[in-house]
Amino acid sequence: MKTLDPETLRSVVESVVAKLAQGSVPAAPAPAAAKSSCGCGCPGDSGKSGVFTCVDKAAEAANDAHLKLKKLGVAGRAKVVEIVKTLAVSNAEAWGKFEMEETKIGRLDHKIEKLQITKNVPGVEWLRPDAMSGDGGITLEEYAPFGVVGAILPVTHSVPTLTGNVINMVAAGNAIVFNPHPGGARSAALAVRAYNEAIQRELGIANLITTIEEPTLESFELICKNPLIPLLAITGGPAVVSAAMKSGKRAICAGPGNPTVVVDETADLAKAARDVIQGGAYDNNLLCIGEKAVFVVGSVFNRFCEELQKAGAARLTSAQLEQLTKSAFTYKETDGGCSHPVVNRAFVGADPTKLAQVAGTSVAANTPLLFAETDADHAFVQEEQMMPVLPIVAVPDFVTGVREAKRAEHGYRHSAIIHSKDVDHMTYMAREMDTTIFVKNGPSVAGLGLGGEGYLSYSIATTTGEGITTPKTFTRIRRCVMVENLRII
């Protein structure tokens, strides 16, 4: 039997004390509120338009929705994808503003754009069956849904990640239970309600997409344990990734990253500077693929820094950077640090103007990015700081630059970028870094099809190896074999 939490206990005590004062104390204490029939025993209601207080009830509702979607076939999935993409684009401005007001991180124009480009996330067209035919007969392999996916959302891109996941997961035939980051939970609920209401209106399916209204670590643990949820998809920090991988279920995990850049002596420096700003400044560097540290061959270091300033970035002095560093990182053991610096969350996704003030200077309101010269061991180089502040490190040669870039990337094998006209250099770095995304002569966002070829997804499964997620990622392969028959050749 679940024990009473402190708040409930306090409420019971206050009730008894009040009745004592009135002289009307019952012979026995009033029983606790009746528990629901769900496995977790919470008093949660049945949910409305996909927003639930109870994980078990959300999972049950999502499972029912999955079974209804199954009856509608691929055409039903395609209709859901169409509904979600249409709503995401048409509501991009309103939802972007709502998320910006709730999370207070990043840039509004990019919040809006991240929703507008969800139309580039692949749908049912990605699920083409594989067929084999020979003297032994024919074999068909198809991509089947898992049923219900339990998904964790980050605060950095709450609605865009939710939307991209919905497109991929529903295209694969699944329903979803989301456990958003508490800092973006209201934004997630806003989108879930709108999507579900439209889906129910068009297809008669309720709760295909569900979310937990007040997400906690406990609700995440309940998702991991729920028997109706066979698959987990995690976009979050190392702690939830580790917990998901220990759950005993298949887990698709987007782990940490610290994308590094190498600029060699052959690079088009003006273009490299513009590209680094475009990727590193996007949504104030909240993207997991965004440029976090740049290693520049010494012979072109000064020219590259000049090009950064010409392109609009503002340079901090060493003293200004150190003043910013003292506030942007902590070494306190109580904050999770001690042996290494830990990012001060108050500065994640902050505007360059705010960060410049902390550094003891000021910059123009339209400044996209701050940068400063550092050594390779500086906190801004070694930590995934998610701020529009780029450390620029001078290296004696290209090989040293790649070695230091790899060291700063910490073997996450997430993303890396090179600016060079030397094909041998491109090949060498690609092999050495061994990252999921490797961009040559472009901004990091080109790795997601934004200015480069390819498709978009906000969930990049680096830890478990699936890479940029697609509908196939959320399926199980089923094989059907007809022996010595139906081959007509």
Secondary structure in CASP SS format (residue, H / E / C, confidence):
PFRMAT SS
TARGET T0000
AUTHOR 0000-0000-0000
METHOD secondary structure of the structure
MODEL  1
M C 1.00
K C 1.00
T C 1.00
L C 1.00
D C 1.00
P H 1.00
E H 1.00
T H 1.00
L H 1.00
R H 1.00
S H 1.00
V H 1.00
V H 1.00
E H 1.00
S H 1.00
V H 1.00
V H 1.00
A H 1.00
K H 1.00
L H 1.00
A H 1.00
Q H 1.00
G C 1.00
S C 1.00
V C 1.00
P C 1.00
A C 1.00
A C 1.00
P C 1.00
A C 1.00
P C 1.00
A C 1.00
A C 1.00
A C 1.00
K C 1.00
S C 1.00
S C 1.00
C C 1.00
G C 1.00
C C 1.00
G C 1.00
C C 1.00
P C 1.00
G C 1.00
D C 1.00
S C 1.00
G C 1.00
K E 1.00
S C 1.00
G C 1.00
V E 1.00
F E 1.00
T C 1.00
C C 1.00
V H 1.00
D H 1.00
K H 1.00
A H 1.00
A H 1.00
E H 1.00
A H 1.00
A H 1.00
N H 1.00
D H 1.00
A H 1.00
H H 1.00
L H 1.00
K H 1.00
L H 1.00
K H 1.00
K H 1.00
L H 1.00
G H 1.00
V H 1.00
A H 1.00
G H 1.00
R H 1.00
A H 1.00
K H 1.00
V H 1.00
V H 1.00
E H 1.00
I H 1.00
V H 1.00
K H 1.00
T H 1.00
L H 1.00
A H 1.00
V H 1.00
S H 1.00
N C 1.00
A H 1.00
E H 1.00
A H 1.00
W H 1.00
G H 1.00
K H 1.00
F H 1.00
E H 1.00
M H 1.00
E H 1.00
E H 1.00
T H 1.00
K C 1.00
I C 1.00
G C 1.00
R C 1.00
L H 1.00
D H 1.00
H H 1.00
K H 1.00
I H 1.00
E H 1.00
K H 1.00
L H 1.00
Q H 1.00
I H 1.00
T H 1.00
K H 1.00
N H 1.00
V C 1.00
P C 1.00
G C 1.00
V H 1.00
E H 1.00
W H 1.00
L C 1.00
R C 1.00
P C 1.00
D E 1.00
A E 1.00
M E 1.00
S E 1.00
G E 1.00
D C 1.00
G C 1.00
G E 1.00
I E 1.00
T E 1.00
L E 1.00
E E 1.00
E E 1.00
Y E 1.00
A E 1.00
P E 1.00
F C 1.00
G C 1.00
V E 1.00
V E 1.00
G E 1.00
A E 1.00
I E 1.00
L C 1.00
P C 1.00
V C 1.00
T C 1.00
H C 1.00
S H 1.00
V H 1.00
P H 1.00
T H 1.00
L H 1.00
T H 1.00
G H 1.00
N H 1.00
V H 1.00
I H 1.00
N H 1.00
M H 1.00
V H 1.00
A H 1.00
A C 1.00
G C 1.00
N C 1.00
A E 1.00
I E 1.00
V E 1.00
F E 1.00
N E 1.00
P C 1.00
H C 1.00
P H 1.00
G H 1.00
G H 1.00
A H 1.00
R H 1.00
S H 1.00
A H 1.00
A H 1.00
L H 1.00
A H 1.00
V H 1.00
R H 1.00
A H 1.00
Y H 1.00
N H 1.00
E H 1.00
A H 1.00
I H 1.00
Q H 1.00
R H 1.00
E H 1.00
L H 1.00
G C 1.00
I C 1.00
A C 1.00
N C 1.00
L C 1.00
I E 1.00
T E 1.00
T E 1.00
I E 1.00
E C 1.00
E C 1.00
P C 1.00
T C 1.00
L H 1.00
E H 1.00
S H 1.00
F H 1.00
E H 1.00
L H 1.00
I H 1.00
C H 1.00
K H 1.00
N C 1.00
P C 1.00
L C 1.00
I C 1.00
P C 1.00
L E 1.00
L E 1.00
A E 1.00
I E 1.00
T E 1.00
G C 1.00
G C 1.00
P H 1.00
A H 1.00
V H 1.00
V H 1.00
S H 1.00
A H 1.00
A H 1.00
M H 1.00
K C 1.00
S C 1.00
G C 1.00
K C 1.00
R E 1.00
A E 1.00
I E 1.00
C E 1.00
A E 1.00
G C 1.00
P C 1.00
G C 1.00
N C 1.00
P C 1.00
T E 1.00
V E 1.00
V E 1.00
V E 1.00
D C 1.00
E C 1.00
T C 1.00
A C 1.00
D C 1.00
L H 1.00
A H 1.00
K H 1.00
A H 1.00
A H 1.00
R H 1.00
D H 1.00
V H 1.00
I H 1.00
Q H 1.00
G H 1.00
G H 1.00
A C 1.00
Y H 1.00
D H 1.00
N H 1.00
N H 1.00
L C 1.00
L C 1.00
C C 1.00
I C 1.00
G C 1.00
E C 1.00
K C 1.00
A E 1.00
V E 1.00
F E 1.00
V E 1.00
V E 1.00
G H 1.00
S H 1.00
V H 1.00
F H 1.00
N H 1.00
R H 1.00
F H 1.00
C H 1.00
E H 1.00
E H 1.00
L H 1.00
Q H 1.00
K H 1.00
A C 1.00
G C 1.00
A C 1.00
A E 1.00
R E 1.00
L C 1.00
T C 1.00
S H 1.00
A H 1.00
Q H 1.00
L H 1.00
E H 1.00
Q H 1.00
L H 1.00
T H 1.00
K H 1.00
S H 1.00
A H 1.00
F E 1.00
T E 1.00
Y C 1.00
K C 1.00
E H 1.00
T H 1.00
D H 1.00
G C 1.00
G C 1.00
C C 1.00
S C 1.00
H C 1.00
P C 1.00
V E 1.00
V E 1.00
N C 1.00
R H 1.00
A H 1.00
F H 1.00
V C 1.00
G C 1.00
A C 1.00
D C 1.00
P H 1.00
T H 1.00
K H 1.00
L H 1.00
A H 1.00
Q H 1.00
V H 1.00
A H 1.00
G C 1.00
T C 1.00
S C 1.00
V C 1.00
A C 1.00
A C 1.00
N C 1.00
T C 1.00
P C 1.00
L C 1.00
L E 1.00
F E 1.00
A E 1.00
E E 1.00
T C 1.00
D C 1.00
A C 1.00
D C 1.00
H C 1.00
A H 1.00
F H 1.00
V H 1.00
Q H 1.00
E C 1.00
E C 1.00
Q C 1.00
M C 1.00
M C 1.00
P C 1.00
V E 1.00
L E 1.00
P E 1.00
I E 1.00
V E 1.00
A E 1.00
V E 1.00
P C 1.00
D C 1.00
F H 1.00
V H 1.00
T H 1.00
G H 1.00
V H 1.00
R H 1.00
E H 1.00
A H 1.00
K H 1.00
R H 1.00
A H 1.00
E H 1.00
H C 1.00
G C 1.00
Y C 1.00
R C 1.00
H C 1.00
S E 1.00
A E 1.00
I E 1.00
I E 1.00
H E 1.00
S C 1.00
K C 1.00
D C 1.00
V H 1.00
D H 1.00
H H 1.00
M H 1.00
T H 1.00
Y H 1.00
M H 1.00
A H 1.00
R H 1.00
E H 1.00
M H 1.00
D C 1.00
T C 1.00
T C 1.00
I E 1.00
F E 1.00
V E 1.00
K E 1.00
N C 1.00
G C 1.00
P C 1.00
S H 1.00
V H 1.00
A H 1.00
G H 1.00
L H 1.00
G C 1.00
L C 1.00
G C 1.00
G C 1.00
E C 1.00
G C 1.00
Y C 1.00
L C 1.00
S C 1.00
Y C 1.00
S C 1.00
I E 1.00
A E 1.00
T C 1.00
T C 1.00
T C 1.00
G C 1.00
E C 1.00
G E 1.00
I E 1.00
T C 1.00
T C 1.00
P H 1.00
K H 1.00
T H 1.00
F H 1.00
T E 1.00
R E 1.00
I E 1.00
R E 1.00
R E 1.00
C E 1.00
V E 1.00
M E 1.00
V E 1.00
E C 1.00
N C 1.00
L C 1.00
R C 1.00
I C 1.00
I C 1.00
END
